[in-house]
Amino acid sequence: MNQKKSTLPVTCPSCSSGLAVQSLICPNCATTVNGMFDLPELLMLNKDELTFIFQFVKNSGSLKEMSKEMGLSYPTIRNYLNDLIDKLNQLDHERE
């Protein structure tokens, strides 16, 4: 039976603070790496934001092509990109 993998949580369910990774395991040989690791900024984005970035790269950064593909106006796509840039900048500043 295939089990659906759950999405990696990035915020604490108790206090909403950002989470850090303490342990990683190799599913092939069960080697475990322990430590305290920050999550990459891209993992702090929600599913829609990650999908947008994936589409952006697939379309070679062409907002015009994305607008056609997504059925949204160019200004809507541009505004979404601007919001995403602002969020990435905010995440970057929080790491400093």
C-alpha positions as CSV (number, residue, x, y, z in Angstrom):
1,M,0.0,0.0,0.0
2,N,1.4,3.4,-1.0
3,Q,1.3,6.0,1.7
4,K,0.9,9.6,0.7
5,K,3.8,11.7,2.0
6,S,2.8,14.7,4.1
7,T,4.0,18.2,3.4
8,L,7.0,19.3,5.4
9,P,5.8,21.7,8.1
10,V,7.7,25.0,8.3
11,T,6.0,26.6,11.3
12,C,5.4,25.4,14.8
13,P,1.8,24.2,15.3
14,S,2.0,25.5,18.9
15,C,3.5,29.0,18.6
16,S,3.8,29.6,14.8
17,S,7.6,30.2,15.0
18,G,9.7,28.9,12.1
19,L,11.0,25.4,12.4
20,A,14.5,24.1,12.0
21,V,15.6,20.6,10.9
22,Q,17.4,18.5,13.5
23,S,17.8,15.2,11.7
24,L,17.9,13.8,8.2
25,I,17.8,10.1,7.2
26,C,18.7,8.3,4.1
27,P,15.8,6.1,3.1
28,N,18.2,3.7,1.3
29,C,20.7,2.9,4.0
30,A,19.2,4.5,7.1
31,T,22.2,6.7,7.7
32,T,21.2,9.6,10.0
33,V,22.7,13.1,10.0
34,N,22.0,15.1,13.2
35,G,22.5,18.8,13.8
36,M,20.6,22.0,13.7
37,F,19.8,23.1,10.1
38,D,17.8,26.1,8.8
39,L,15.2,25.3,6.2
40,P,16.0,26.8,2.8
41,E,14.0,30.0,2.0
42,L,12.1,28.3,-0.9
43,L,10.7,25.7,1.5
44,M,9.1,28.5,3.5
45,L,6.8,29.3,0.5
46,N,3.4,27.8,0.2
47,K,2.4,25.4,-2.5
48,D,0.9,28.1,-4.8
49,E,4.1,30.1,-4.6
50,L,6.3,27.1,-5.4
51,T,4.1,26.2,-8.3
52,F,4.4,29.8,-9.6
53,I,8.2,29.6,-9.4
54,F,8.2,26.2,-11.1
55,Q,6.1,27.6,-13.9
56,F,8.3,30.8,-14.1
57,V,11.4,28.6,-14.7
58,K,9.6,26.3,-17.1
59,N,8.6,29.4,-19.1
60,S,12.1,30.8,-19.1
61,G,10.9,33.7,-17.0
62,S,8.4,34.8,-19.6
63,L,5.5,36.4,-17.8
64,K,3.7,36.7,-21.1
65,E,3.8,32.9,-21.6
66,M,2.8,32.4,-18.0
67,S,-0.2,34.7,-18.5
68,K,-1.3,32.6,-21.5
69,E,-0.7,29.3,-19.7
70,M,-2.5,30.4,-16.5
71,G,-5.3,32.3,-18.1
72,L,-4.5,35.4,-16.2
73,S,-3.7,38.9,-17.3
74,Y,0.0,40.0,-17.6
75,P,-0.5,42.7,-14.8
76,T,-1.9,40.0,-12.5
77,I,1.1,37.7,-13.1
78,R,3.5,40.7,-12.7
79,N,1.8,41.7,-9.4
80,Y,2.0,38.1,-8.1
81,L,5.7,38.0,-9.0
82,N,6.3,41.3,-7.2
83,D,4.5,40.0,-4.1
84,L,6.7,36.8,-4.3
85,I,9.9,38.9,-4.6
86,D,8.8,40.9,-1.5
87,K,8.2,37.7,0.4
88,L,11.6,36.3,-0.5
89,N,13.3,39.5,0.5
90,Q,11.5,39.4,3.8
91,L,12.5,35.8,4.4
92,D,16.1,36.7,3.5
93,H,16.2,39.6,6.0
94,E,14.8,37.4,8.7
95,R,17.8,35.0,8.3
96,E,20.3,37.9,8.8
